[in-house]
Amino acid sequence: MVFGIGSSELLGSSTSPNLKARSRVVFVALTNDLPPSPLLDRPPATLIPVAITRRRRSSAEEIDSTMRDLDRDRQLLVQATERAQKIAQLVYSSASAISASRWYEDLNPCRKRWIRAIRRVIRKQRKAEMVAFLQRTHPAMLLKTSKLRSSLMQKQAVSELLSQDF
């Protein structure tokens, strides 16, 4: 069997009228034999198999659900961004107010001592509340911190004894 290769424009008149050329190259049999099959007998040696995953078909409900989820997430993001902007503005304004002037400089000494004493009491109350909370929720952690504190106090006592002159 012998084949010839020609341009579809050149061979347009020689091909049968039922056969339409789909490309610029047309294979035309020069004998009456049947053309060979375009399928290969065996795969080429350089062929590397590749896994192709099938695309999942999405329904209209799934698409609508995804769009609603995206809108909800966008709204949550907008709310979180607004909240973060408010917090940043408060931090900036309070930092600038503190650095601009010391509000307690104008107070008399008695008032300053009173404010410091109140703050000490508040710190002690908050510490007691936090210790009670930790005892209820994380007793093991509180035990670790108390052991650390006692070992630190022992080390400080030893260092004080060593630093004293006898």
C-alpha positions in Angstrom: 0.0 0.0 0.0 1.4 3.4 -0.9 0.2 6.8 0.4 0.8 10.2 -0.9 0.8 13.5 1.1 -0.5 16.6 -0.5 -2.1 19.9 0.4 -5.9 19.9 0.7 -6.1 22.8 -1.7 -4.1 20.9 -4.3 -5.9 17.6 -3.8 -9.3 19.1 -3.3 -10.4 18.1 -6.8 -8.8 14.6 -6.6 -10.5 13.6 -3.4 -13.9 12.2 -3.3 -16.7 14.8 -2.9 -18.0 13.1 0.4 -14.5 13.4 2.0 -13.9 16.9 3.4 -10.4 17.9 4.4 -10.2 19.1 8.0 -6.6 20.1 8.0 -4.1 21.3 5.4 -2.5 17.9 5.1 -4.5 15.1 3.4 -3.4 11.5 3.2 -4.6 10.0 -0.1 -4.2 6.4 -1.0 -2.5 5.9 -4.3 -3.7 2.3 -4.6 -7.1 0.7 -3.9 -5.9 -0.9 -0.6 -7.6 0.2 2.6 -5.7 2.8 4.7 -4.0 1.4 7.9 -5.6 2.0 11.2 -4.5 5.2 13.0 -4.4 3.3 16.3 -1.0 2.1 17.5 -0.3 -1.5 18.1 1.6 -0.8 21.3 2.2 2.4 23.4 5.4 4.3 22.6 8.3 3.7 24.9 8.5 7.4 25.9 4.9 7.5 27.0 4.6 8.3 30.7 1.2 7.5 32.3 -0.5 10.4 34.0 -3.5 10.2 36.3 -6.4 12.4 35.3 -8.9 13.1 37.9 -12.5 13.4 36.9 -14.1 16.8 37.4 -17.0 16.6 39.9 -20.2 18.0 38.6 -21.6 20.7 40.9 -25.3 21.3 41.4 -27.0 24.7 41.6 -27.7 24.1 45.3 -24.0 23.5 46.0 -23.0 26.7 44.1 -25.7 28.7 46.0 -24.5 27.3 49.3 -20.9 28.2 48.5 -21.8 31.7 47.5 -23.8 32.2 50.7 -20.8 30.9 52.7 -18.5 33.3 50.9 -20.9 36.2 51.6 -21.1 35.3 55.3 -17.3 35.0 55.5 -16.9 38.4 53.8 -19.3 40.0 56.2 -17.4 38.4 59.2 -14.1 39.7 57.7 -15.6 43.2 57.4 -16.7 43.1 61.0 -13.4 41.9 62.2 -11.6 44.6 60.2 -13.8 47.3 61.6 -13.2 46.0 65.2 -9.4 45.9 64.6 -9.5 49.5 63.2 -11.4 50.7 66.3 -8.9 49.0 68.6 -6.0 50.4 66.7 -7.5 53.9 66.8 -8.0 53.5 70.6 -4.5 52.4 71.1 -3.1 55.2 69.0 -5.2 57.8 70.7 -4.4 56.6 74.2 -0.7 56.4 73.5 -0.7 59.9 72.0 -2.6 61.2 75.0 -0.2 59.6 77.5 2.9 60.8 75.6 1.4 64.3 75.2 1.1 65.1 78.9 1.2 63.3 82.2 -2.3 63.7 83.7 -1.0 63.1 87.2 1.6 65.8 87.2 -1.1 68.4 88.3 -2.2 66.3 91.3 -1.1 67.1 94.8 1.1 64.5 96.5 -1.6 63.2 98.8 -3.9 62.4 95.9 -1.0 60.7 94.1 -0.3 58.4 97.1 -4.0 57.6 97.3 -4.2 56.6 93.7 -1.1 54.4 94.0 -2.6 52.7 97.1 -5.9 52.0 95.3 -4.0 50.6 92.4 -2.0 48.3 94.7 -5.3 47.0 96.3 -6.8 46.4 92.8 -3.7 44.5 91.7 -3.9 42.3 94.8 -7.6 41.6 94.3 -7.0 40.7 90.6 -4.1 38.4 91.5 -6.3 36.6 94.1 -9.0 36.2 91.5 -6.6 34.8 89.0 -5.1 32.4 91.5 -8.6 31.2 92.4 -9.4 30.8 88.7 -6.2 28.8 88.1 -6.8 26.6 91.1 -10.3 25.7 89.7 -9.2 25.2 86.1 -5.5 24.3 86.0 -4.3 23.1 89.4 -1.2 21.4 88.0 0.0 24.6 86.4 -0.4 26.5 89.6 1.5 23.7 91.4 4.4 24.1 88.9 4.5 27.8 89.4 4.5 27.5 93.1 7.4 25.0 92.9 9.3 27.4 90.6 8.6 30.3 93.0 9.9 28.3 96.0 13.0 27.2 94.2 13.6 30.8 93.0 13.2 32.0 96.6 15.7 29.4 97.8 18.2 30.4 95.2 17.7 34.1 96.2 18.2 33.2 99.9 21.4 31.2 99.1 22.8 34.1 97.0 22.0 36.6 99.8 23.8 34.4 102.4 26.8 34.0 100.1 26.9 37.8 99.5 27.0 38.6 103.2 30.3 39.1 104.9 30.9 37.1 108.0 
